[in-house]
Amino acid sequence: MKTASLFSIKYLFLAIMKKLLLFLSFFSAAYMVSAQDSVLLYPRSVPNSKPSDIQEHREIDAQGRARISHVTNPRLYVYLPSKEKANGTAVIICPGGGYARLAATHEGFDVAKALNEWGVAAFVLIYRLPDDSIMDNKEIGPLQDAQRSIAIVRDRAKEWNINPNKVGIMGFSAGGHLASTAGTHYDRPVIENRKRMNLRPDFMVLLYPVISFSDSLAHMGSRDNLIGKTPTADKINYYSNELQINAQTPPTFLVHAKDDHTVKVQNSIDFYDALVKNKVPAEIHLFEKGGHGFGMNNATTTDKWMDWLKVWMQVNGWLK
C-alpha cells in the first residue's frame, strides 16, 4: 500500500512537471511570436561565419524570462505600433547578457511592447554572440548585426511607416556596449553596404551599459567574450567607447544604479562626461539602488526611468 502510494505521488509529480515544462516552452515562444514579423538579417548567407553544428539554445529562467544563446542566424523581431499611434520613430533594442546570452524578454520584448504604446516602432535584435567556433572574427560579429539592423530599418522605413531620420538604438548591459559601439563606430562599417545606407543611429538609450574595456572599469566577462583574455592596449582602447566620442556622436540617454556591482556606474558617468565635453546633447539618471539587470522596473523605487525617457524623447522631437 505504501509502495503504491509513493508510485502514485511520483507519477503525479512527473505529470505536473511535464505540463509545467510544456507551459513554459509555450510561454517562451509566445513572447517572440507576439511580434508582427521576424526579419533575417542575412537571408542568403551570414557574413563572417564558418560551418558549425552549433544550434541556437533557448531557456526560461526562474522569473519566466527567455534567454537565448548560440545565435547563428541573427534576426529582428518587429513590433509596430497601431497606425493611429505611430509617430515615425523607431528604436532597435539590443538585450544584454555579457556577450554570452541574450536576456530577450525583460530587456527586449517587454520594452518593445511598451515603446509601441508611445507610437514607436521597435525592433528586438537577436544578434550573434562572439564565438570563435562560428565566426572568423568574433569581435566584429555583434557590430555587423547592429549595423545591418540599422541599414534594414532605414531601407524599409516606408514599408514600416518610419521616418529614416528618427532611428535610435537602445542597449542593456553588454547590449549597451553594442549599442554604444554602433553609435561611436558608425563611420567604420564592418558590413557590406551597397546601398550606402546611413549607419549612424539618430539617438542612443543606454541602460546600465558596459562602456569601457579598461582594466579598472570593464565587465571582464563581456570584454573576454568579445576581444579575448589577452587583448592589446590598442584593442582595449578601440572598444572603450567613452574614448570614441566626438561632436557627431548621437544624443544619448543613460540610466544606471550606483550600487551596480556587475557593471560599475562609472561606465555611464565617463560616457556622459565625454558627451558633455564634446557638446553632444545627453541626459543621465542615477538610481541610488537597483543593482544590475532590472530592465524597465527598478524594484527599489517607485520612480520609472521609462517616464523620464518619454519626456526626453518628447523634448527632442522623437515623440509627438
C-alpha positions in Angstrom: 0.0 0.0 0.0 2.8 2.3 0.9 4.7 1.5 -2.3 1.6 2.1 -4.4 1.1 5.5 -2.7 4.7 6.5 -3.4 4.3 5.4 -7.0 1.2 7.5 -7.4 2.8 10.5 -5.9 5.9 10.1 -8.2 3.6 9.7 -11.2 1.6 12.8 -10.3 4.8 14.8 -9.8 6.2 13.8 -13.2 2.9 14.6 -14.9 2.8 18.0 -13.3 6.4 18.7 -14.2 5.8 17.7 -17.8 2.8 20.1 -18.1 4.8 22.8 -16.5 7.7 22.4 -19.0 5.2 22.4 -21.8 3.6 25.6 -20.5 7.0 27.3 -20.1 8.0 26.4 -23.6 4.8 27.8 -24.9 5.2 30.9 -22.7 8.7 31.5 -24.1 7.6 31.1 -27.7 4.6 33.4 -27.1 6.9 36.3 -26.3 8.6 36.0 -29.7 5.6 35.4 -31.9 3.8 38.4 -30.3 5.9 40.4 -32.7 4.2 41.1 -36.0 7.1 39.7 -38.0 10.7 38.5 -37.8 13.3 39.5 -40.3 16.5 37.6 -41.0 19.4 40.0 -41.2 21.1 37.9 -43.9 18.5 35.8 -45.9 21.2 34.2 -48.1 24.4 33.8 -46.2 25.7 35.2 -42.9 29.0 37.1 -43.3 32.0 36.4 -41.1 30.7 32.9 -40.3 32.1 29.4 -40.7 30.4 26.0 -40.8 29.3 24.7 -37.4 27.0 22.2 -35.8 26.1 24.6 -33.0 22.3 25.1 -32.6 20.6 28.1 -31.1 19.5 27.5 -27.5 16.5 29.0 -25.6 15.6 28.6 -22.0 13.3 30.1 -19.4 14.8 31.5 -16.2 13.2 31.4 -12.7 11.3 34.6 -13.5 9.8 33.1 -16.6 12.0 35.2 -18.9 13.5 33.9 -22.2 17.3 33.6 -22.5 18.8 32.9 -25.9 22.3 31.8 -26.7 24.4 30.3 -29.5 22.7 32.6 -32.1 23.9 31.6 -35.6 21.1 33.2 -37.7 20.6 36.8 -36.4 17.3 38.5 -36.9 15.0 41.3 -35.9 11.6 40.8 -34.2 9.4 43.6 -35.5 6.9 45.4 -33.2 4.9 48.1 -34.9 2.5 50.5 -33.2 -1.0 50.9 -34.4 -1.3 53.3 -37.4 -3.3 55.7 -35.1 -0.4 56.0 -32.6 2.6 55.7 -35.0 4.8 58.8 -35.0 7.6 57.7 -37.3 10.3 57.0 -34.6 12.0 53.6 -34.5 14.2 52.0 -31.8 16.4 48.9 -32.3 16.8 47.1 -29.0 19.9 45.1 -28.0 19.3 42.9 -25.0 22.2 42.3 -22.6 23.8 39.1 -21.3 27.6 39.6 -21.1 28.1 38.8 -24.8 27.3 35.2 -23.8 23.5 35.1 -23.9 20.6 37.5 -24.6 18.1 38.5 -21.9 15.4 38.7 -24.6 12.3 39.2 -22.6 12.7 41.9 -19.9 15.5 43.7 -22.0 13.8 43.1 -25.3 10.3 42.0 -26.0 8.7 43.7 -23.0 10.4 47.0 -23.8 9.3 46.8 -27.5 5.7 46.5 -26.4 6.0 49.5 -24.1 7.5 51.6 -26.9 4.6 50.6 -29.2 2.3 52.3 -26.7 4.2 55.5 -27.3 3.8 55.2 -31.1 7.4 54.0 -31.5 8.2 51.1 -33.9 10.5 48.7 -32.0 12.9 46.0 -33.3 14.4 43.5 -30.9 17.8 42.4 -32.2 18.8 38.8 -31.7 22.4 39.3 -32.5 25.3 36.8 -32.8 27.3 36.3 -29.7 31.1 36.3 -30.2 32.3 32.8 -30.6 35.5 31.5 -32.4 33.7 28.3 -33.4 31.1 30.1 -35.6 33.0 33.2 -36.7 36.1 34.1 -38.5 36.5 37.3 -36.4 34.3 37.2 -33.3 34.9 40.8 -32.2 33.0 42.3 -35.2 30.1 39.8 -35.3 27.7 41.7 -33.0 28.5 45.0 -34.5 27.9 43.6 -38.0 24.4 42.6 -36.9 23.8 46.0 -35.3 24.9 47.9 -38.4 22.9 45.6 -40.6 19.8 46.2 -38.5 20.1 50.0 -38.8 20.5 49.6 -42.6 17.4 47.3 -42.8 15.2 49.6 -40.8 16.1 52.6 -42.9 15.8 50.7 -46.1 12.3 49.5 -45.2 11.3 52.7 -43.5 8.4 53.5 -45.9 7.0 49.9 -45.5 7.1 50.2 -41.7 5.8 53.8 -41.6 9.1 55.1 -40.1 11.0 58.3 -40.6 14.5 57.3 -41.6 15.9 60.3 -39.7 14.4 59.1 -36.4 16.0 55.7 -35.9 17.6 55.2 -32.5 19.3 52.3 -30.8 18.9 51.0 -27.2 21.0 48.6 -25.3 21.1 47.0 -21.8 24.3 45.9 -20.1 26.5 44.2 -22.8 23.8 45.2 -25.3 24.6 48.8 -24.1 28.2 48.2 -25.2 27.0 47.0 -28.6 24.6 50.0 -28.9 27.2 52.5 -27.9 29.7 50.8 -30.3 27.1 51.3 -33.1 26.8 54.9 -32.0 30.5 55.6 -32.0 31.9 53.4 -34.7 29.2 54.1 -37.4 31.8 55.6 -39.7 33.8 52.4 -39.6 31.5 49.9 -41.3 32.1 46.2 -40.8 29.3 45.2 -43.2 28.9 45.4 -47.0 26.8 48.5 -47.6 26.0 48.6 -51.3 23.0 50.9 -50.8 25.2 53.3 -48.8 22.6 53.4 -46.0 23.3 55.8 -43.1 24.6 53.6 -40.3 24.6 56.4 -37.6 21.8 56.0 -35.0 19.9 59.2 -34.5 20.0 58.7 -30.8 21.1 56.2 -28.1 19.4 54.9 -25.0 21.9 53.0 -22.7 20.7 51.2 -19.6 23.4 50.1 -17.1 25.7 49.8 -20.1 29.1 48.2 -20.4 31.1 51.1 -21.9 34.7 50.8 -21.0 37.1 47.9 -21.6 39.8 49.4 -19.4 41.1 47.2 -16.6 39.6 49.4 -13.9 36.1 49.6 -15.3 35.5 46.7 -17.6 33.0 44.0 -17.1 35.6 41.3 -17.7 33.2 38.7 -18.9 32.0 40.9 -21.7 35.5 42.0 -22.6 36.9 38.5 -22.6 34.0 37.2 -24.7 34.3 40.0 -27.3 38.1 40.6 -27.7 39.7 37.7 -25.8 41.6 37.3 -22.5 44.8 38.9 -23.7 43.8 42.0 -25.8 46.3 44.6 -26.9 46.2 48.1 -25.4 45.0 49.4 -28.8 42.2 46.9 -28.9 41.1 47.8 -25.4 41.0 51.5 -26.3 39.2 50.9 -29.6 36.3 49.2 -27.8 36.3 51.6 -24.8 33.5 53.7 -26.2 34.0 56.6 -23.9 37.2 57.2 -25.8 35.5 57.2 -29.2 33.1 60.1 -28.7 33.2 63.2 -30.9 30.9 66.1 -31.8 28.9 63.8 -34.2 28.1 61.2 -31.6 24.3 60.8 -31.3 22.4 62.3 -28.4 22.3 59.9 -25.5 20.1 59.0 -22.6 21.7 56.9 -19.8 20.4 55.1 -16.7 22.5 53.3 -14.1 22.3 52.3 -10.4 25.1 53.4 -8.1 25.2 50.1 -6.4 25.6 48.1 -9.6 28.4 45.6 -8.7 28.3 43.9 -12.1 28.9 46.9 -14.3 30.4 49.8 -12.4 28.3 53.0 -12.6 31.5 54.9 -13.7 30.9 53.4 -17.1 27.9 55.6 -17.6 29.4 58.6 -15.9 32.5 58.6 -18.0 30.5 58.2 -21.2 28.2 61.1 -20.1 31.2 63.3 -19.2 32.7 62.7 -22.7 29.4 63.6 -24.4 29.2 66.9 -22.4 32.9 67.6 -23.3 32.1 67.2 -27.0 28.8 69.2 -26.7 26.6 66.3 -27.5 23.1 66.5 -26.0 22.9 64.0 -23.2 20.9 63.1 -20.1 21.9 60.8 -17.2 19.8 59.3 -14.4 21.5 57.5 -11.5 19.5 55.4 -9.0 20.8 55.1 -5.5 20.0 51.4 -5.5 18.8 48.8 -8.0 21.9 46.7 -8.8 22.2 45.3 -12.3 19.7 43.9 -14.8 16.5 45.5 -13.6 15.1 46.1 -17.0 12.2 48.6 -17.1 11.4 48.3 -13.4 13.8 49.1 -10.6 12.1 47.3 -7.7 13.9 49.6 -5.1 11.9 52.7 -6.1 8.6 53.9 -7.4 10.5 56.1 -9.9 10.3 54.8 -13.5 13.1 55.6 -15.9 10.8 54.9 -18.8 8.8 58.0 -17.7 12.0 60.1 -17.9 12.9 58.6 -21.2 9.5 59.5 -22.6 9.9 63.1 -21.6 13.4 63.2 -23.1 12.2 61.8 -26.4 9.3 64.4 -26.5 11.7 67.3 -25.8 14.0 66.1 -28.6 11.2 65.7 -31.1 11.1 61.9 -31.3 7.6 61.7 -29.8 4.6 63.8 -30.6 
